[in-house]
Every structure is written in structure tokens, then in C-alpha cells.
């Protein structure tokens, strides 16, 4: 199969089939999209927003940076000068309700700490704005559901920033799995780790993060096991360890978990805040294997197959791709494959991993 053909596959969340990225029908729909770009207000102007999201917005086809939400006036002023955001489109977290009358803003992209996602989603939805939210969706199943319900009540869309579901090499792995090039899947191995997380980060404060390495990094490995198999796990077993219990007094440092899927596929996943940096996924099947390393980075994702072929498709800008997809979903009034419900599914599994860590027992999922 040619590289051009391979790029035509995308994951349908929770399903086992793949569909063309742009079909003939979709091309006709896209040709009818309104000329105006959807206005995105970034909520939380931290490092990710500054280094990745704002630059990516400049590359999008259907989106534009039109607003800022921050409690840091100096940072707002710097961003305003750099991107030409009008003063009337700059809000604090306490004044988000005033966006209701602002037609320049269609979407709020939430990039605040995990446990603030609910608060900011409720405010955005109440103001009549669609919500695009960084992962994880929230820190508990109940809080995720409240976000979903609020957006549905406001008739606004809610999506999660699972950028790897828009990255060509991850999509190629999905295609290989679905078409069974190496036969039936048997095992998934996935790891997401970074070295020496700074002790003053909000990620180490449970009240803001909801958890440590699992919430921040492990969710990439969890997502990969789900979108490669196309299934939801029905059994989880997990264990954690801490080499620095003082630093990680509130959250987990290193976690390993195993997941069993209905087809019989087993996944072995790991995550850590205190190891060499790694972002890897390998799928082992009846007649071969395929893998990505690095698998979850912002760029330079690549991999290989057991038959000697490389997996090395152009990644593009993952942030631009996911925002443009959300823009198309809004303009066409179509569901997103990374909907709030997709985020909820991950948090349900994360909750089961925490339960298994705490009790030492396997947890059955329904």
C-alpha cells in the first residue's frame, strides 16, 4: 500500500473499522464550509499553550486565535502584542461569563490543570461556547460526566485533545491492526515516561492534577492500547512504586498495569515521572509485530515493522490537525471521534487502575 493510501485511514472511536480521512462525500461537504474561521479562546497560557497551541492555530484552515483567558495580566499583554488579540476578547477565569455576548469567540480551548477543567467547561458552556479540552478530561468519572452534560444542555460540542488520533504514524498502526496484516493481535506493550519531574509542578499536587504519572503520561499508553485494539478493556491489574516518597507524597511516581481486552489481547503498560524519557508502543500479532518509538511526541514520530519496513509518514502539526478536525465537526454539525465520551472512557479505566493499585486486586470493568 502506498504512503498516500495509508494516510486515508482514521480511527472511529470505540469501533473496529477504519474510514477514509476524506471521502468524496466529505470533500463535497468541506467545499460548502463557511469562509469564516472559528474563533478559539485559549484558557490557560502555560508552556503548552505558548509553545504548541498558539503557533498551531496560525497553521489551521478553519480556526483562528481570537481570545485569551488568564489571571496573569502581564502574560495577557505579551500575548496580545504578539498575536493581535483585541482587548475586548481578553478575560480572566472569573469573567468568562462575559464571553456570552462575544461573537468573536466560538470555542474555548482549556489548557488549565486537570482539576480545573470542569469549572472552566461549565463557564464556557454557559457562555454558549464549544469546548476543546486538554487530556485527561477531568480527575473523576463524575466530573467528566458533568462536563458532558453541561455541553449537551447548552447544545455545544465537547472534545478532548487526543492529538495522537490525528497523527499519521499512529493511524498507520491502527490500519495495520484493523486489516490484520500480521494476523490477530496478541499483545500490546506501551510506555510513557519522563525524567525527574520538578517538585514544584502542579502535576505533583493532587488537588490540581488528580494524580501523577498515570494522569499526565500514562494516559498516552492507555489510549494507544485502546485505539490499536479498537476495544475497551474488561480487566485491569496494577501496581505502583515510589523511589522518592517525599516528593511524590500526594501522587503516584511509577505505575505498571495490565489490561485484558474482550478479544483476548493483553496489554502491558507503564509510566513514570522518574525514568529515562520514553514514548513507545509495540503491537505483537500472530505473524509479526509493529511499533512506534517515539510514539507520542509532538514531532519526529517513527517506527518499524517485523518485515523490515519502516513506519515513517509525515506527521504534520498534530495540534493544528486536531483543532481543524474539531472546527469541521462544528461547521458540519458532526460528532467528534475524540468526544467527551471518549475522554470519560479513559478516566473510567484510570479509576480502575487506581483501585487496583490501592487494593492489590484485579478490577473487572463492564
N, C-alpha and C positions, 0 to 999 in steps of 0.2 A: 504494500500500500504506500502511495506517495505521501510526502510530508503535507502536501496541500489537502489530500483526502483525510489524513489523520486529524487535522485541525478542525474538521467538521463535526467532531463528536463532543457532546456535553453531557453532564450528569443530570438526570432527572431525580431530584432528591427523593430518597426513600423507594425508588423503583429500581428495576434491574435492566432497564433498557436505556439506550442512548439515542439521542436525536440530533439531527444536523444543527449546527450553530445557527446558520442562516439558510432556511429553506426558501423555495421560490415564493411560497405564500408570505413568509416573513419579510422577504425583500419587498414585496408589494406593500405590506403594511408599513415598513420603515420609510418607504418613499412618500407616505402620506403623513409622517410625523410633523407636528408644528415646527416652524422655523426657530421659534424662541428656545433658548436653553433654560433648563430648570435651575433656579437659584438655590444653592446649597449654603447653609449657615453652619460653620464648624463650631461645635460646642466642646470647648476644652482645647487650649492652644499649646499643648505639650510638644515633646520632641517628635512623636509620630506625626502629629498634625503638621508641624513645621517642615519636617524633612521629607515626608512622603505624600500626605494627603493634599495639602495645598498645591505643591508642584504638579501632582497628578491631575488636579482639577483643570489646570491650564492645557492639558492634553486631551480632554474629553470632547466628545462630539455633542452630547446632549445636556451637559452640566456646566455650571459656572460658579465661582466663589462670589457670593453676594452678601454674606453676613458673617458676623463673629459673635460668639458668646463666651465671655470670660469675666472673671472677677479681678483681672490684672490690667488696670488702665494703661500702664506703660507698655505692656505687651500688645494690647489692642491698638495703641497708637503706632507702634512699629509695623504691625501687620497692615494697618490702614494705609500707611505711607507706601508700603511695598506693593500692595495689591489693589489699591484704589477703592477700597470698600467705603461707601458713604457713611458718614457719622450716624445717620438715622437707622442704619442697619447693624449697629453695634449694641449688644445687650449684655447685661450681667445675668448670672443664674437666677437672681431674684426678679428680674424684669422680663423674663421670657414670655410672659403672658401678653406683653405688648406687641409681640410678633403677629397677633391675630389680624391686625389691620394692615400688615405689610405684604403687599403682593409681590415684592422682590424676592421673597423667601418662600420656596416650595418644600424644601427638605431640610431637616436638621440632622447633621452627621454628628453623633455623640461619641466623643473620644475621651470621656472622663473616667475616673476609676470605676471599677466594676459595680460596686455597691451604690453608685450614684446614677446608674443607667435608668432605673425605674423612675426616680424623681424627675430626671430631665426628659424622659419619654412622656411621662404624664403631662408635663408642661408643654411640650412640643405638640402633642396630640390635641390638647385642649385649645391650643392656638391655631389648630387646623392644619398642621404641617405633617408631612410624611416623615418617617424616622428611619435612618440608616445608622446602625449601632455597631460599635466595635465588639469583638468577642471577648469573653463569653457574654451572652445576652444579659445575664444577671447572676446573682450569687445563690439563688434558690429557685426551686420549681415554682413556688407560689409567686415570687416576684416576677419571674418570666411570664407567667400566665396573666398577671395584672397588666403587664406591658402589652401583651397581645390583645387582651380585652379592651384596653383603653383605645388602642389604634382602631380596632374594629368598630367600637362605639362612635368614634369620630369619623369613620369611613376614610381612614388614612392607611397607607401601607407601612408595614414594618419589616425590615430586612436586617440580616446580620452580615458583618463584613468578613465573610469566609473567602478571602481572596484566592486561595489555592484552588477553589472550584472554578476559577476563571483562568487558570494558568495552564498553558498548552501541554506541558510535560506531565502534570498531574492528570489532565484529561486524557492523555495518551495511555497512561497506566489504567485508567478506568476502561478505555476502549479495549486494551489487551485482555483485561479481566472479563469484560462482558462478552467478547467474541471468542473467548476460551482458546486463544492461540496456543497456550501451553496446557490445555485441558482444564479440569476443575481446580479451583483454588483449594489449598490445604492449610497454609499458614500465612499470617501477616506479622511482620516484625516492624515496629515503628518506634523511633526515639526522638525526643526534642529536649535538648539540654543547653544551658549556657553556663559559663564560668563565673564564679564569685560575684553574685548579685550584691550590690551595695546595701548596707544595712539600714540606710535612711530612706529607702524607697517605700512608696505607699504600698507596693506589692507585698511587703512583709507585714503589713498591718491588716489584720483580719477584718476590722470594721470597714475598711475601704476595698479590700481585694476579695474577701470571701474565701481566700485560700492562697496557697503559694504556687509552687512549680506546676502543679496539676492544672490550676485555673489559668495560669498565664501561658504555659508552654505545652503542657500535656494535652491540651485540647486539640492541638495540631495533629498529634499522633492518633488521638481518638477519632477525629474527623477522617483522617486518612484510612483508618481501618473500616470505617462505615462507608465512605464513598467508593472504595475499591471493591469491597464485597457487595455493596448495594443492599446491605441488610442491617438490621438492628440486633445488637447482642441480647441474648436471653440469660446469660450467666456471667457474673463478674467476681473475680477474686483479686485482692490487692494487698500490698504490704508496703510500709514506708520505713525509712531510716533517717537519722539525723546525726551528722558528724559535728554539727555546731548547734546544740540545743538552746543556747542563749540567743544567738542571732535569729534562730527560727523557733522562737518560743511561742509564736502565735500561729504560724503556718507550717505546712509541710516543706521539707527540703528536697527529698528524693523519694520517688514512688515508682514501683513496678506493678503493673496489673495485667491480668489475663482475662480475655473475653472469649466466650463461646457463642457462635452465631448459629441460627437455625439450620443452615446447610451442613453444619459440622466444621466449618472453618474455625480455627483457633487463632487468636491474636495475642501477641506478647508485646506489650508497650511499656515504655519507660520515660521518665522525665526527671530533671534535676536542676537546681539552681547552683550546684557546687561540683560541676564536672567540666571536662573539655566540651567545647561547643560542638554540637552535633544536631543535624536535622535530616533524618534518614527514614526511608520506608522501603521494605522489601516484601514482595509477594511471591510465595513459593507454591507452585502448582504441580500437577501430575507429571508433566514432561519438561519442566523448566522453571525459570524464575525471571523476575524483572524488578528493578529497583531504581530509586532516585536518591542521590546524595551529592549536594544538598537537595532536600525535598521541599522545604518550607521557607526558604529565604526570599528576600524581595527581588532578587535577580540571580542570574547565572545558575538556575536550576538545571540539572542534567542527570542522566542515568545510563543504565545499560541493561542488556538482556543476556540470558544464558546462551543464546545462539550467536553471540558476538556482536550483535547490532547495538549501536548507541541509541539512547533516547536523548535527543538534543534539539528540540524545537525552539524557535524564538519565543521567549516568554512575554515580551512586551511589558507594559506597565500594569501590574496586577490591580493597583488601586484605581487607575483610570478605567480599566475593564469592568471592575465590579460596580463602580459608580455609573458608568454608561449603561450597564445592564439594568440597574435599578431605575435609571431615567427612562429607559424603554418600557419597563414594566408599568411605570406611572403613566407615560404618554399613551400606551396601548391599553391601559387598564387590564394588565395581565398579572397572574401570580408570579412571585419570585421563587426561584429554586432554593434561595437562602432566606426563606421567610422566618418570621418569629417562631413559627412552629419548629423549624429546623434547629434554631438555637435552643429551644426548650428541650428537644430530644437529647442534645448533648448534655445539658445541665442535669437531666434525669439520670444519665449514665454517670456523670461526675458525682452526683449524690450517692449513687450505689457504690462507687469506688471508695468514697469517704466512709461509708457504712462498713464496708469490708475491712478497710484499714483499722477502724475502731474496734470491731468485734472479732476480727480474725477469722470470720466465716465467709463463705461464698454467698453472694446475693443473687437471688433469682429476679429476673426482670420479666414483666409481662408486656 
